Amino acid sequence: MHDYDHYLTDSDFSLEGEIAAYNFAAKRAPSLDIQKILYSEIVLRSAAYLYLGYAATPKIVFP
């Protein structure tokens, strides 16, 4: 599903592209809690990869 958001937004897999895909997905999210989970999984994991140089273990950042 997430890769399809990249396709629909014509965005790449850079941090900017992940933010664009997140914004597109967040508009369809039924609640702020779901938006937070999406942000954690899409934007923050991408940022962590850029910072660390490897994929971080998936986890929800917002309770």
NORVENNOR-V820713 format. One record per pair of residues at least 12 apart in sequence whose C-alpha atoms are under 10 Angstrom apart, sorted by the first residue. I is the first residue (numbers start at 1). GAP is how many residues later the second one is. Records with the same first field share a line. If there is no record, write none. Layout:
I = GAP, GAP
This chain:
1 = 24
2 = 16, 19, 20, 22, 23, 36, 40
3 = 15, 18
4 = 17
5 = 12, 13, 15, 16, 17, 18, 19, 20
6 = 12, 13, 14, 15, 16, 18, 19
7 = 14
8 = 13, 16
9 = 12, 13, 14, 15
13 = 33
14 = 29, 32, 33, 36
15 = 27, 28, 29, 30, 31, 32, 34, 35
16 = 27, 30, 31
17 = 26, 29
18 = 21, 24, 25, 26, 27, 28, 29
19 = 20, 23, 24, 25, 27
20 = 23
21 = 21, 22
22 = 13, 16, 17, 18, 19, 20, 21
23 = 12, 15, 16, 20
25 = 13, 14, 17
26 = 12, 13
33 = 29, 30
36 = 24, 25, 26, 27
37 = 22, 23, 24, 25, 26
38 = 22
39 = 21, 22, 23
40 = 18, 19, 20, 21, 22
41 = 17, 18, 19, 20
44 = 12, 14, 16, 17
45 = 12, 13, 14, 15, 16
